[in-house]
Amino acid sequence: MSNANIVTVKLFAVYQEAYKVPELMLELPDGTTIAALCDRLIAEHPELAQWRKITRFGVNLQFVEADTILQNGDEIVLIPPVSGG
């Protein structure tokens, strides 16, 4: 049986507008990185692709890099630029 991790993704600004909810509960395979999570969100909402390179990431209230591996129970925050462009 493969291990899966349940994570909470807090959505703000353009991400919240795309999903119409303030947070998502997602089941991710072991070893999933922030970058892979972003790929999944962009696959579901391609209009988010323009924000990929300028979004910052937080896991459990710490800023992290895109190659951070997510763990069961993590809370992920996607922080797009605050001002519109």
Buried (B, 14 or more C-beta within 10 A) or exposed (E): EEEEBEBEBBBBBBBBEBBEEEBBEBEBEEEBBBBBBBBBBBEEBEEBEEBBEEBEBBBEEEEBEBEBBBEEEBEBBBBBEEEEE
